[in-house]
Amino acid sequence: MTLFEKAPAKINLSLDVLGKRNDGHHDVEMIMTTIDLADRIELDKLQEDRIEVSLWSRYVPNDERNLAYKAAKLFKVQYGIKQGVHIKIEKNIPVSAGLGGGSTDAAAVLRGLNKLWDVGVSLEELALLGLKIDSDVPFCVYGSTAIAKGQGEIITRLPSPPSCWVILAKPDIGVSTKSIFHRVNTDVIPHPHTNAIIQALHEKDFHNICNHIGNSLEAVTMSIYPDVKRIKQKMAVAGADGVLMSGSGPTVYGLVQHHNKAQRIYNSMKGFCHDVHIVRITG
Ligand code: ATP
């Protein structure tokens, strides 16, 4: 029996870095929402006790470095599973893009194995397990729209944004999240108005969401990759109502409510950058 699990990408409506802990990890506050750009995960039981990963990607390893592999390993150890699994990943989410591609694959594997092997663990428990892989995994276990606090493991659900279109534009570079966090100085970075975004989500106020979206890492990434700033400016000039870099970048997204306008912005961004998508928020 093959089990399919959808692994949607996320965008950050906010990303705030509050401080660095003694253990080297950062305290964060991130409002994230899922979009309808997704990897597709297939899980098949193996008789032999091993984990196999197959995928076609120049950028992602198919061995124990793959976050999907790590998730399966963690799950097997945690719940004492002696069976094996073959994980097939159809990769549609751009890699090292700030869209949580690896984290959502890992989260989908945790959810999927929970069903495949009939373990019956709660999403809360899977999210805590997922934190051992990456700080975005707990959010990805739940999906929808939520705020993640702590290292990313304290998840509170939020209302989804009003229906809108998202134009994603990824410059032709990959960003290492670790290297960006390494350069963060929490005393000088700007902090987004997280509470204002939460209020706007509750009020379903599209324009106030657009006015308040913010990302503490944006200036850091832009200082290393000026293309990100250039793309952000182009997206704003093209007419997007809210424009922000997602995660540690380099993908920049624009929010608009009407499809005609979204299509015009998409066409315009295609002139500057070849990795452009037009999607909807599913959160
Ligand atoms: P985030 O927004 O969570 O920081 P990201 O979207 O910027 O993540 P990913 O696409 O998750 O970045 O890739 C980051 C790194 O993880 C890359 O070096 C990639 O090779 C590695 N990786 C391991 N497993 C996967 C996977 N299943 N999918 C994508 N990348 C993976």
Boltz pocket constraint, residues with backbone or C-beta under 6 A from the ligand:
constraints:
  - pocket:
      binder: B
      contacts: [[A, 59], [A, 60], [A, 61], [A, 65], [A, 66], [A, 67], [A, 68], [A, 89], [A, 93], [A, 94], [A, 95], [A, 96], [A, 97], [A, 98], [A, 99], [A, 100], [A, 101], [A, 102], [A, 103], [A, 105], [A, 106], [A, 134], [A, 136], [A, 175], [A, 177], [A, 246], [A, 247], [A, 248], [A, 249]]
      max_distance: 6.0
